[in-house]
Amino acid sequence: MYNIREYQDSHISVLVDECIHYLVTKKDGIYVDCTAGEGGHIKAICEFCEDQAQIVGVDIDHEVLQISEQKLKDHLKNVKLIKAPYQNIDIVLAGLGIERVDGFLMDLGVSTFQLKAEDRGFSFSKDEPLDMRMDPESEVTAADIVNNYPEEKLRQIIFEYGEEKRFAHKIAKSIVRNRPINTTFELVNAIRKALPSSEVYKRKIHFATKTFQAIRIEVNNELKNLEEALSKFEKLLNKNGRVVIITFHSLEDRIVKNFFKNNDHYKLITTKPLLPSEQEQNKNPRSRSAKLRVAEFIGTD
């Protein structure tokens, strides 16, 4: 057992009803939550399926899996929680003796635990060590990237992964100039120094958001891992099995949209992304950027 670092909040899963509606094609099916997190979606599926379904929950964060295990204590007879990266889902299922499943669910957002638990370093709302690892046991941290990447590589990831089109060069230069940078507030200050005051005070989102997103994506290899996982699903799905994916920024959404649009083995169930209702957005403001896409595996024949 690991000691779960200080954490008082609870993650609110997004688009739960919509996920169940599109994912569950039969109540006694086999479903995989590739981003189990604190278990919110899994619990909802168990309850909807009246504990008839078999569910595999995968996550690379051992700490949130412990929270999930506690939340799912009444359903563990039908749920297996595995610490593993979702791009290795084929290895996970083979180890469990499962050849094919009826659906995959992915919620690609950063969990509340990762944002708010002590010393995870994902958020610029408090001063913490620059970490940003979704898997606390992985080697490369945000501090490694911020302090060791050459300026041009920093510029590239801030431009591409943060979609910081106008100021990526200036931010990268400021980061290099202000090294060593070891905490979230130190990184925020380096970003602030690179931007004109109009950008600092008038942006709709916090001026550091895009750079933090870029570094987090690089630390966790998020986009390449998503592409790898998508490429494996069709070999693991029963015919008419579903893939339900929730994204939170345009880079991920574009990958998902283009993958299914250009793959003849899938039928699009949602031609446009589904968005949270106004009621859900008001209740859970972090859901506002969520987009849900659904595809059905129609076979390879």
N, C-alpha and C positions, 0 to 999 in steps of 0.2 A: 504493500500500500504506500501511496505517496501522501505527503502532507499538502492539502489543498490550501494555497495561499489565501490571505484574507479576501473575502468576497461576500457582500451583503445583499446584492441584487439578484434578480432572477431574469433569465432571458425570455422574451416574449416571441414565440415563433410566428412567422408571418404567413399569410395566405393559407392557413391550415385547412379550412373547408375546401378551398379550391384544389389543394394538393390531394386531399382524400378523394374528391370527386373524379379527378382525372387519373390518379394513380391506381386506385383499387378497382380492378376489373372483376375480381372474385374474392370473396371474403376468406377463402381458405388458400389463397395464393402465397407465393414467396416474394417478399419485397426487401429491397436494400436501400437503407438510408446512408448515402455515402458521406454525409456530413452530420453525424448523429448529434453532435453538440451536447446540450443539456437534456436531450430526449423529448422535446416538446412534440415534434411531428410524429415520432415513434409512438408515444403515448396515445396520441389522437387516433392513429391508425389501429392500434391494439383495441381501443374502445369501440371504434366504428366496426371493426371486424369481429367483435365479441370474442377476442382472443383465439380466433380460428386460424389467423394468418401466422406464417413463420416470418420473422423479421430479423435481418442482419443489420446492425448499426456499426458503422465504421467511422473512426475519427483518429487524427494523429495527435490529439492533445489528451494525454492520460488524465489530466486534472478534470476536464469537462466530462470525460467518460465516467469518472467516479460520481459526479453530480447526476449524470444520466442514470447510472445504476440505481442510485437512491430513489430517483423520481419514478423509475420503472419497476420498483421492487415487487409490485403486485402482478407484473406481466412477464417476469424473467423466464418463466417456463417456455415461452414462445419467442423470446428475444435473445439474440447473441450479440454482445458488444465486443468489438475487436479494435485494438489499437493498431492502425495501419494507415498508410496514405491511400486515398481513394483511387489513385492511378494504378494501384496494385490489387484492384478488386478481383481480378481473375485469380490471383494467387490465394487471396482470402477465401473465395468461394470453393476453390479446389481443395483447400485445406479442410473445409467443412463438409466435403463430399457433395456439394451442390453443383450440378451441371448447368442448369438454366433457372432463371427467375422470371417473375411476372411484372416486375417494375423496378426502376431505379429512381430515387429522389436525390436531388442535390440542392442544398441551400448554401449558396456561395458567400454569404455575408459573414463578416467578422462577428463573433458571438459577444454578448454582453459581458461574459466572464473575461474574455480576452481584452476587452476594452477597459474593464473596471477593476479586475483583480490586481492585487499589488504587484508592481514591478514587471508587468508584461510589456510596457513601453509602446503600446499601439496608439495611445491617445496623447494629444498635446494639451489636455485639460489639466494634467498634473505633471509635476517634474519627476521623471523616473529614468532609470537606465535605458539606453536605446537598445531594445531587444527585438520585438516584433515577430518572434518565432511562433508560428502556430503549433509547431512541435517543439516543446521546451528542451527536448533532448538532441535536436539538430545542432550542427556546429556553427553555422554562419549566422551572426546577428546583424541587426541594423547598424550597430556601431562599427562592425567590420567593414561594411559597405561604405558608410559615410566617411570613414577615416582612411580607407585603403584604396578605394577605386580612383583611377585617374580622372581628371576633370572631364574629359570628353565622354568617358563612359557614364559618369554621373549625369552629364547633360542629356545623353541619349535616353537613359531610363526615365528621367524626369519629363522629357519631351514625349516619349512614347507611352510609358505606363501611367504617368500622371496627367498626360494630355495638357501639360503646361506649355502651350505653344509659344507664347511671347517671351517668357522670362526664364526658360530652362537654362540658357547659357549663363545668365547673371546669377541664378541661384546656385548652379554648380560651382561657379567661380567663388562665390561667397562662402560656400561650404568648405572648399579647399583652403581659402584664406583664413578661416576661423578654426581650423583644426588645432588640437584635438577636440572633437565634439562627442561627448559621452552620455548626455542626457537629452530628454525630449525638449526641455526648455532651451537648451543650448542650440539644438537644431532649429527650433522656431525662431530664435534670435538671428541665426545666420540667414534664414529665409527672409526675415523682416528687413535685414540690411540690404538685401538684393532688390527689393521692390520699392517703387515710388509710393508715397503716402496714400495716393488715391486707390491703389490696389490693396493696401493694407486695411483701409477703413471702409471701402465701398463695395467690396466683393460680397455677393450673396452668401457664399460659404467662406469659412475661415481661410485666410490666405495661405496657411500651411497644409491644407487638406490634400491638395494634389501631389505635393512632394512626399508627404507621408504615405499616400496611397502607392506612389511609384516605388518607394523603398520597400514597403511591405510586400508588394508583388514580387520584387526582385529577391528579397530574403526567402520567400516561400515558393518561388518558382511557379506561381499560381497559374499563369496562362498556359504554359507548356504542360503542366500537370492536368489541367482541364482538357486540353486537346488529346492527351494520351488516354485519359479515362473514356472520353467520348468514342474513341476509335475501338475500344474493347467491348462496348456494351452489346453490340449486335451479335457477337459470338456467345453471349451469356443470356440473351433474352429468349423466352418462348415467343412463338408467333403471336402477334397482337399484344405483346407486352408493351408497357409504356415507359417513357423517360420524361420525368417532370423536373424542370430546372428553374431555380430562382436565382437571378443575378441582381447585382446592385450597382454596377457601373457599365458603361457602354462597351468597354473592351471585352468583358466576359459575354455580354449579351450578343455582341457581333459574332463572336466565335460560335456560340450556340446556334444562333439564327442561320449562319452560313453553313455550318456543318449539316444540319438537317435539311436545309433547302437544297443542298447539292448532293444529297445521298438518296439514291433510288430505293434503298432498303427500308426507308421510313416514310410514313405519311404524316403530314402536319395535322395535328388536332387543333392547334391554335395558330391561325395565320398571322395574327398580331399578338403581341404579348398582353397577358392579363395583368392588370394593376390592382393594388389594394383598394378597397372601397374607401370612400371619404370617411366613413365611420371608423374603419380600422386605422387609417392614417392619423385621425385625431386621437385615437386611443394609444397608438404606438407610432410616434413621429419617425422612428428609424425605419418604418416600413415604406416611407414615401418614395424611395428610389427603387423599390423592388419591382422586378418584372418576371413574370412566370411564362415559360414556354413549354409546350407539350408535343411530343412526337410519339407515333406508334410504330413498332417494328412490324413490317409486313412480310418479312422473309427475304431470303437471298436467292430463291429459285427464279 
